[in-house]
């Protein structure tokens, strides 16, 4: 990976050092030096424009930054209300009080515009993808997907995005419909028509536990109507953004071309069943078999009454033993339907913990 040389020019040493540490932590691709404004100007007068070539990007923190910023000299501005899309040609700025991750992504966008080189937005590589599917509605597919995402976020410190293919877009408590300018529709428009100005974070919402969701549209979920090729573009963009450790695809029982393309990226699949429906299951699994190859593990999960039946049958065979060997199938006991929030407690929480271990860490019971 290319190492980007940055110089922060600021008379506020504490801010400059904090920004340098934050960018190094988030990006992992920077070589950063710090210089005072007067010191830099003296060097500039002595060496001329060649001083710019010593660094890939120069971040200028000071009032004069608005006047001298051009090409690779980037103004660190105090005001948030400036429109980055309306900047004069060759002039770039970042907002002083943005988060480190947002500044990092802005710098990557600027670097790409200056050099034409495409760089990852951060992170250690592509996000992992896990699919959650069911051949029947009401099996708890969305609930289980959300619970695993919260388990990974709350107890393992992972940055997880849920990509819902539900017709209306699944919403957890605390995730509401926001301004349509930042909805999935807007994300798709920007991705396919203005990808160079793309900032993924502005299209993301967080629930109460820190799980990322794409801001839903007010109507039908447009992800369902994508072609296989379009879905592939979306998925690669999300995986390679560096913003997430994992993308959990809540596929439900959709068999559209787009759904198949999203699921094809999964390294593991969690298949849920509430009630046995063999003919329908057979057709669905046949469709799935044409999407993924035999190297992708499919973990069967029985929820609700199917779980109760499975647990009861296994209990008969344990002859009084307190432990139940579940083998490769997870029997997921339901949470209380009256709960307004997802609480990873009791039997449901224990089952989600075990399922998460099997999906994320390959810890399978034998």
Secondary structure, DSSP 4 states (H G I P E B T S, - for coil): -PPEEEEEEES-HHHHHHHHHHHHHHHS-EEEEEE-HHHHHHHHHHHGGGGGGG-SEEEEESTTHHHH-BTTEEEEES-S-S-GGGPPTT-EEEETTS-HHHHHHHHHHHHHHHH------SSSSPPEEEEEEESSTTSSHHHHHHHHHHHHHHHH---EEEEE-STT----TT-----GGGSHHHHHHHHHH-GGG--GGGGEEE-TTS-EEEPPPSSS-GGGG--HHHHHHHHHHHHHTSS-SEEEEEEET--SHHHHHHHTT-SEEEEEESS--HHHHHHHHHHHHTTS-TTSEEEEEEETHHHHHHHHHHHHHTTT-S----TT-EEEPPPPTT-SS----HHHHHHHHHHHHHHHS-----
